[in-house]
Amino acid sequence: MGALSFGLPPMFYSTALGLYKLFLWPHFLRSVLGLSYAPTSQICHTMHHHPDSIPYVSVRPTGVTFFNLPYRTASRSKAQEEAEKHLEENDHQGLISVKARRRITHGIDWLLYLAGEKTFDHWKFKKQYKFRVVFVTLTLSSKQVHSDQEIKSKLLNQFLIELKSRWSIEHYLWRAEPQKNGNIHFHVLCDKFIPWNELRNCWNRIQDKLGYVGRSKHYREGWTPNSTDVHSVRRVKKLGAYLAKYCTKESTVRKIGGRQWGLSQSLSRMKSAVDTRDGEVIEDLSKLYRMKKESMKEYDYHTTYWVSSEELRECGCDRLVQMLEEYVSEMIE
């Protein structure tokens, strides 16, 4: 017997199909993918989740995310892994991609967390100042005559090696930009202060491997070229957002050839602390809901509290803080 034998007009079936696609189909997809039917904000306070999925929580220096994953996930093919590797190596024709912006922001967040708060004595003002990170600028002392790639390979790479060997700097981020005169120059964010005279002497020695100091006007006149700048970053509200915006801005002068930025190995391997949502985690999430509800943002398949590690401690989220500290201890050792 055909479907139309019930005596209902064809329009009824098309309307019913349309309502199914509008209201029921998204729930079917979420079921297949192992995602919860209920909004994730509800999951934060109960242990209810889809029976075919596992409830997880991830913690990083700037936020806490909770989500569900299916028991079985499809393994990634070799072709997919190669495609991702190709995308990571792509320089995007001198532009910073959306994915790169996220990774730079992520790296800065971890840099600020790992750096901690420090003090240094100012030689001129005879005062102590607090800081977390140091902003270093490296410039060429004469007109650029080598490719961006060669300068990065022979000069910047040597400087990064000496950051670790001379000043024991483990965590850093670098960014290449063109100056108004077209020369490439570099910004380096790191977690330790470097004396300005040591920094200048080091960079001048390195850049003169390609003759940039010897060709400079100041050197010919008997002066040491002032090719560097170093200062601590202080008194900036929302420091992570400020640094991320500065390090991802696009230049209107020209495009840089090849890679435009990079992270130290210690920062590039930092991801998030991930664990299943047990009773202690649920309790901490409930505290966040009561005390930091305004910082909560719901997405399609996860919910994130945009809170700092200091705010987690203030809210008494001991289990989430413990997860973060144990993850850092494991990754840094």
ROKOLDO-833620 format. One record per residue (C-alpha): y, z, x; residue in one letter. Coordinates in steps of 0.1 Angstrom, whole numbers, padded with zeros to 4 digits, always signed. Layout:
N
YZXa...
END
This chain:
333
+0000+0000+0000m+0033-0010+0015g+0062+0014+0021a+0083-0002-0007l+0056+0005-0033s+0073+0039-0041f+0099+0020-0060g+0128+0031-0038l+0154+0005-0027p+0154-0007+0009p+0189+0009+0014m+0172+0043+0010f+0149+0037+0040y+0177+0024+0062s+0198+0054+0053t+0170+0078+0060a+0163+0061+0094l+0200+0064+0103g+0200+0101+0095l+0169+0106+0116y+0184+0090+0146k+0217+0109+0141l+0203+0144+0136f+0166+0146+0146l+0162+0121+0174w+0182+0141+0200p+0161+0172+0193h+0129+0151+0198f+0142+0139+0232l+0151+0175+0242r+0115+0185+0232s+0100+0157+0253v+0122+0166+0283l+0112+0203+0280g+0147+0214+0272l+0157+0241+0247s+0165+0233+0211y+0190+0262+0210a+0224+0262+0228p+0219+0276+0263t+0244+0303+0256s+0219+0318+0232q+0192+0317+0258i+0213+0339+0281c+0208+0369+0259h+0172+0364+0248t+0139+0354+0263m+0135+0325+0238h+0130+0291+0253h+0110+0260+0246h+0072+0268+0251p+0068+0238+0273d+0096+0248+0298s+0104+0275+0323i+0138+0294+0321p+0157+0293+0355y+0189+0307+0369v+0208+0295+0400s+0234+0314+0419v+0260+0301+0444r+0293+0315+0457p+0314+0301+0428t+0291+0302+0398g+0259+0312+0380v+0240+0285+0360t+0210+0289+0337f+0188+0261+0324f+0152+0252+0315n+0129+0229+0332l+0095+0214+0320p+0063+0229+0335y+0055+0195+0350r+0081+0173+0365t+0076+0137+0375a+0073+0133+0413s+0100+0111+0429r+0088+0078+0443s+0093+0067+0479k+0117+0040+0466a+0138+0066+0448q+0140+0087+0480e+0150+0056+0500e+0176+0047+0475a+0192+0081+0476e+0192+0080+0514k+0210+0046+0513h+0236+0060+0489l+0243+0090+0512e+0248+0067+0542e+0270+0043+0523n+0307+0047+0533d+0319+0033+0499h+0343+0009+0516q+0365+0037+0530g+0367+0056+0497l+0355+0091+0489i+0328+0088+0462s+0324+0112+0433v+0292+0125+0448k+0309+0130+0482a+0337+0149+0465r+0311+0173+0450r+0294+0178+0483r+0327+0185+0501i+0337+0210+0475t+0302+0226+0476h+0305+0228+0514g+0339+0244+0513i+0327+0270+0488d+0298+0280+0511w+0321+0279+0542l+0345+0304+0525l+0316+0326+0515y+0299+0326+0549l+0332+0330+0568a+0341+0363+0552g+0375+0380+0557e+0386+0385+0593k+0418+0396+0612t+0436+0383+0642f+0465+0395+0663d+0495+0372+0663h+0508+0370+0699w+0544+0362+0689k+0550+0386+0659f+0527+0414+0672k+0511+0417+0638k+0476+0415+0624q+0468+0389+0598y+0438+0384+0575k+0421+0351+0571f+0389+0334+0562r+0390+0299+0577v+0410+0280+0603v+0425+0246+0599f+0424+0224+0631v+0441+0190+0635t+0432+0166+0663l+0453+0135+0670t+0453+0107+0696l+0481+0109+0722s+0487+0072+0723s+0482+0040+0702k+0446+0036+0690q+0428+0008+0708v+0392+0016+0699h+0373+0013+0666s+0371+0043+0643d+0334+0044+0649q+0337+0045+0687e+0363+0073+0685i+0341+0094+0662k+0310+0088+0683s+0325+0095+0717k+0353+0119+0710l+0349+0137+0677l+0311+0143+0683n+0318+0158+0717q+0344+0181+0702f+0320+0193+0675l+0294+0200+0702i+0319+0221+0721e+0329+0240+0690l+0295+0256+0690k+0290+0259+0728s+0324+0272+0737r+0335+0292+0706w+0302+0299+0689s+0313+0282+0657i+0284+0275+0634e+0301+0266+0601h+0326+0237+0599y+0336+0207+0579l+0355+0177+0593w+0375+0149+0576r+0389+0117+0592a+0422+0102+0580e+0447+0076+0592p+0482+0088+0603q+0513+0069+0592k+0512+0050+0625n+0476+0038+0617g+0459+0061+0643n+0428+0079+0631i+0431+0117+0632h+0408+0146+0622f+0410+0178+0603h+0384+0204+0610v+0378+0235+0588l+0359+0263+0607c+0352+0300+0604d+0366+0313+0637k+0401+0313+0653f+0406+0291+0684i+0434+0299+0709p+0459+0270+0707w+0460+0264+0745n+0422+0263+0748e+0420+0239+0718l+0447+0216+0733r+0431+0215+0768n+0397+0208+0753c+0407+0180+0731w+0430+0163+0757n+0401+0163+0782r+0378+0148+0756i+0402+0121+0743q+0410+0111+0778d+0374+0098+0782k+0389+0068+0764l+0422+0070+0782g+0444+0082+0754y+0461+0110+0774v+0467+0088+0805g+0484+0061+0783r+0507+0086+0765s+0544+0086+0771k+0545+0124+0775h+0518+0123+0802y+0537+0097+0822r+0568+0119+0821e+0549+0149+0834g+0542+0166+0801w+0510+0177+0786t+0506+0159+0752p+0506+0182+0722n+0477+0166+0704s+0464+0195+0684t+0474+0221+0658d+0456+0252+0647v+0465+0278+0620h+0447+0301+0597s+0448+0294+0560v+0463+0324+0542r+0483+0332+0510r+0468+0304+0490v+0457+0310+0454k+0424+0294+0445k+0418+0286+0482l+0386+0267+0476g+0402+0243+0451a+0432+0238+0473y+0411+0229+0504l+0388+0207+0484a+0418+0187+0470k+0433+0184+0505y+0400+0173+0521c+0392+0146+0494t+0426+0130+0490k+0428+0092+0495e+0451+0076+0521s+0474+0047+0512t+0478+0037+0549v+0444+0021+0556r+0407+0028+0551k+0387+0046+0577i+0356+0027+0591g+0323+0044+0586g+0319+0081+0577r+0350+0099+0567q+0337+0135+0566w+0308+0157+0577g+0294+0192+0574l+0277+0213+0600s+0240+0216+0597q+0244+0252+0585s+0265+0241+0556l+0247+0209+0547s+0214+0227+0540r+0230+0254+0517m+0222+0247+0480k+0218+0275+0455s+0196+0306+0450a+0171+0297+0422v+0147+0320+0404d+0132+0324+0369t+0150+0344+0343r+0133+0377+0342d+0145+0409+0324g+0169+0419+0352e+0185+0385+0353v+0188+0384+0315i+0206+0418+0316e+0230+0404+0342d+0237+0373+0322l+0244+0395+0292s+0270+0414+0313k+0287+0382+0322l+0288+0371+0286y+0305+0404+0276r+0329+0406+0306m+0335+0369+0317k+0329+0349+0285k+0361+0330+0291e+0347+0316+0324s+0316+0302+0306m+0313+0264+0301k+0284+0248+0283e+0271+0214+0293y+0244+0192+0277d+0214+0209+0294y+0228+0239+0312h+0255+0266+0310t+0276+0278+0339t+0297+0309+0344y+0324+0299+0369w+0327+0333+0387v+0329+0343+0423s+0305+0365+0442s+0332+0392+0441e+0333+0390+0403e+0295+0393+0401l+0298+0426+0420r+0327+0438+0398e+0305+0431+0367c+0276+0450+0381g+0253+0420+0383c+0231+0435+0410d+0201+0412+0406r+0223+0380+0408l+0241+0394+0439v+0208+0402+0454q+0195+0367+0448m+0225+0352+0466l+0223+0376+0496e+0186+0371+0501e+0190+0333+0499y+0218+0334+0525v+0197+0356+0548s+0168+0332+0545e+0188+0301+0552m+0210+0313+0580i+0182+0330+0601e
END
